[in-house]
Amino acid sequence: MRGMHQTIVRGHVGRDPEQSFTGKGAPVTKTSVAVNEKWRDRSSGELKTRTQWYPVTFVGRSAEIAASYLKSGSHVMVMGRMRSYQVEADSGKKTIWELLASEFDMLDARPAAPMSAAAPKVVGSDVQGDLNDDIPF
């Protein structure tokens, strides 16, 4: 049986996306998403907040869309898998974790105008709705 590895993060983009290209010309866009956790302290009753940051990497067509439509503060839900890699730091090797996005949804009421490129076409957005129109129940 194959394993399943999926992470879903819903929050706000922390910095404007930065787009680059691989050696073969594939687009890669990187940004970060902040997720706020709120709770009430049991002893003091004080409302507390903690922010967890997720570095996110988009590849391919989703990288182009993310670079065009997302900006700092955009509300998004990103689905994908966590991956890690090591880099050399002053204190030795450091492990970096990032969310490699397989898909994402822009949750703002209306997406901002793209910074570049034409708006992507939504294909099959309501296919199920079209099928259900003929069903009487």
C-alpha positions in Angstrom: 0.0 0.0 0.0 1.3 3.4 -0.9 1.6 6.1 1.8 -0.3 9.4 1.7 1.4 12.6 2.4 -0.7 15.8 2.1 -0.6 19.1 3.9 -3.3 21.7 3.7 -2.5 25.3 4.9 -5.0 28.1 5.0 -3.8 31.6 5.8 -2.4 34.8 4.3 0.6 35.3 2.0 3.4 36.9 4.0 5.5 38.4 1.2 5.0 39.1 -2.5 5.8 35.9 -4.5 9.2 35.7 -6.2 9.4 33.9 -9.5 12.4 32.3 -11.1 13.1 29.6 -13.7 14.9 26.3 -13.6 17.7 25.5 -15.9 15.2 23.9 -18.3 13.0 27.0 -18.2 10.2 25.7 -15.9 8.7 28.5 -13.7 9.2 28.3 -9.9 7.5 30.8 -7.5 8.3 31.0 -3.8 6.5 32.8 -1.0 5.3 32.2 2.5 1.9 31.7 4.2 1.2 32.7 7.7 -1.4 30.7 9.8 -2.6 32.2 13.0 -3.5 30.0 16.0 -5.6 31.6 18.7 -6.5 30.3 22.2 -7.4 31.6 25.6 -4.9 31.1 28.4 -6.5 28.9 31.1 -4.9 30.7 34.0 -5.2 34.3 33.0 -8.1 34.2 30.5 -6.0 36.2 28.1 -6.5 35.7 24.4 -3.2 34.6 22.8 -2.0 34.3 19.2 0.8 32.4 17.7 1.8 32.6 14.0 3.2 29.7 12.1 5.0 30.4 8.8 5.1 28.0 5.9 7.5 28.5 3.1 5.6 27.6 -0.1 7.0 26.6 -3.5 4.8 26.5 -6.7 6.1 24.8 -9.9 4.8 24.9 -13.5 1.5 26.5 -14.4 0.6 27.1 -10.7 3.9 29.0 -10.3 2.8 31.4 -13.2 -0.7 31.9 -11.7 0.7 32.5 -8.1 3.3 35.0 -9.4 0.5 36.9 -11.4 -2.3 36.9 -8.8 -0.9 36.5 -5.3 0.5 39.3 -3.2 1.3 40.0 0.4 -1.9 39.7 2.4 -3.8 37.5 -0.1 -6.0 34.9 1.6 -5.1 31.4 0.2 -5.5 27.7 0.8 -2.5 25.6 -0.4 -2.5 21.8 -0.7 0.7 19.9 -1.3 3.4 17.9 0.5 6.1 19.0 2.9 9.6 18.3 1.9 13.0 19.0 3.5 16.5 19.7 2.3 19.7 20.6 4.0 21.9 23.7 3.5 25.2 24.7 4.9 25.0 27.4 7.6 27.6 29.0 9.8 26.7 26.5 12.6 26.7 23.5 10.3 24.0 21.8 8.3 20.5 23.3 8.6 17.3 21.5 7.6 14.8 23.6 5.6 11.2 22.6 5.3 8.8 23.8 2.6 5.4 23.1 1.3 5.6 22.0 -2.3 2.2 23.1 -3.6 0.2 20.7 -5.9 -2.8 23.0 -6.0 -4.1 26.2 -4.3 -7.3 28.3 -4.0 -7.4 32.1 -3.9 -9.9 32.9 -1.1 -10.1 36.6 -1.5 -13.5 37.9 -2.5 -12.1 39.0 -5.9 -8.6 38.3 -7.1 -6.5 41.3 -7.8 -5.7 42.2 -11.4 -2.7 40.1 -12.5 0.7 41.8 -12.3 1.4 40.3 -15.7 -0.2 37.8 -18.1 -3.8 37.3 -18.9 -6.2 35.9 -16.4 -6.2 32.1 -16.5 -9.3 30.3 -17.8 -11.2 28.2 -15.2 -11.8 24.9 -16.9 -14.7 22.7 -15.7 -15.4 24.9 -12.6 -19.1 23.8 -12.5 -19.1 20.6 -14.5 -20.9 18.8 -11.6 -23.5 21.7 -11.4 -24.2 21.3 -15.1 -24.8 17.6 -14.7 -27.1 18.1 -11.8 -29.4 20.6 -13.7 -31.3 17.7 -15.4 -31.8 15.7 -12.2 -35.2 16.4 -10.6 -34.2 15.8 -7.0 
